Amino acid sequence: MIDLKLKSNIEDLKEDLDALLFQIETKGKIRSNEIDSSIKFLFEKHFFNSDSFLENNYHSFKHSTFVGIWYHGMEETNEEKQRQLENERNNRVNFLVHFLRLIPFVNAFHRKKSDFRNRTDGFSNLAFYFLLKLAELDPEYFFPIEWILFAEGIEISNKLKDDLNKFLLEKELVEQDIHSDFRISYKGRLFIEKNP
């Protein structure tokens, strides 16, 4: 499970995240390393154990979605450079937007415990709590499985996580994007209604 303990209060964190997003989106040219430094500073200010979270989660967001073909001796055009810079900026913005949308639903940030109990009911119980948390989030966004488990306070082995992955996809309870992130499907919402 993600080990991220809040130092501050949620309102201050949300305010700082909003301010950083506004700065990135309104500042004409801002370098990727400047954004990285600002994100690192913000997480260090608000969380204990922020380094491991950023290392394990921010890195994959930073380096996603861009595919290019390049060979030795090939000159990169200004347009390609601009597109690369824009893509890097967008990945950083997406990371912040996703995290901002997750904050209100993280049990630990509200000093609450999850209702999840790891019984031997197969995956129905685990899938129910996973989908319940996923249903609370913005339906337009896909979220990494680790973030949803973190928000609900569920800690499971990698094997069980893989099995949950397969179960959710085979039953069509979630939709998956190209990064293997999830959002709840219509069938997933019906599953929640049938399993209160």
Disulfide bonds with the S-S distance in Angstrom:
none
